[in-house]
Amino acid sequence: MSRQHRGLVTVDRGGNARIYQYQALPGWEVLGTVSTAGGTGALVRNLRTRVYCQANAGCLRSLPQRKVLAALDCKAGVVCNERTLGASLGEAQEGGARQTIAN
């Protein structure tokens, strides 16, 4: 992946997470799919700590929490721009089934 897309996080709340995480993980909620420079997997959230991770066949990879939250907020219809996301998150687009946040 090119250097400029290294920090890219794409969230798809309607994505088929069962492709990446077939069995349920105790204590985790499946929200959709997430794509990063490290690959694509199921977007999961810990029910106790509210931490977002990427799950692939039972393996969990931590995600940048601010970027995931920003992508989920944009998907929910919250107005997203550099001022609301913070200058380090870059531009976000409203609407659509997917939301991409870059640094």
Secondary structure, DSSP 8 states (H G I E B T S, - for coil): --GGGTT-EEEETTS-GGGT--S--TTEEEEEEEEETTEEEEEEEETTT--EEEEETTEEEE--HHHHHHHHHHHTT----HHHH-GGG-----SSSEEEE--
